[in-house]
Each structure stands twice: as structure tokens, then as C-alpha cells.
């Protein structure tokens, strides 16, 4: 029974493929988005203005450390 190629050629195509950079994510993860939507809904119910900037509570600790 013939083999499917020698081990010397293993990974040949993957190593020749050019690296493509990831596109940045456009949306928040669901948990973070739900938290932000809840915050906005509560502000509207209380008759408070909803700022266009993201509240500090919905910015993750990792993102805060990255900007600092």
C-alpha cells in the first residue's frame, strides 16, 4: 500500500504560505456588550444622559492596562 508522502516533506505547504495579519474585531464580546447595553438602558430609565464614550466599568482591565 503506498504511503501519503515522506516525513521529509511534512509541513511544506504551511511553511510556504505567506502570513496574513488578523483583522481587528469590530464588536465587543457578548458579555461586555450586554453589560454596556444594561448600563445604557438603566441611564435612559433614570432620565440621565447617555454619553457617547464608553463608561469605565465596561472597559476591561486588560484594555486599561494596555493604554496606560
Residue pairs with C-beta under 8 A, 6 or more apart in sequence:
27 33
28 36
28 58
32 58
32 60
35 57
35 58
36 54
36 55
36 58
39 55
39 57
39 58
40 50
43 49
43 50
44 50
